[in-house]
Amino acid sequence: MDNNDTVCLLQECDAGTKMAVASIDETIEKIQNDKLKSILTDSREEHLKLGDEIHTLLTKHGGMYKEPGAIAKGMSWIKTNVMLGLDESDKTVASLITDGCDMGIKSLQKYLNEYENADHISKGIGKKLISIEEKLSKELRDYL
């Protein structure tokens, strides 16, 4: 186990949960379908709960919280607002969130590989976050 790898992996997971919550917050008011809104609300809560676990672990390991990168946040904001400006539908929201899930899964798997010496608890957190993203992506397929 390498404490630096552990902290780095936890920081990336922290940024990922924050990015997911921000994306949901940015789109949820546009949703018309109550079931879709419920799916996103539930996923938001899962991300927040996992974020709290991550913060506890970061504190334990002496790490700092991490915000999503400014470029990633900016690009996400632009894409979301352009797409919703063109088509403010549930289908567009589902597509945007699914794209975000796919990018999150890819990034998290990369970080799991990169920080291979992280402790097993932190690796479990990364895998749990991937699982949350995969579940959300699957649930949104009916709305694409």
Sequence and secondary structure as in RCSB ss.txt:
>XXXX:A:sequence
MDNNDTVCLLQECDAGTKMAVASIDETIEKIQNDKLKSILTDSREEHLKLGDEIHTLLTKHGGMYKEPGAIAKGM
SWIKTNVMLGLDESDKTVASLITDGCDMGIKSLQKYLNEYENADHISKGIGKKLISIEEKLSKELRDYL
>XXXX:A:secstr
  HHHHHHHHHHHHHHHHHHHHHHHHHGGG   HHHHHHHHHHHHHHHHHHHHHHHHHHHTT       HHHHHH
HHHHHHHHHHH  SHHHHHHHHHHHHHHHHHHHHHHHHHTTTS HHHHHHHHHHHHHHHHHHHHHGGG 
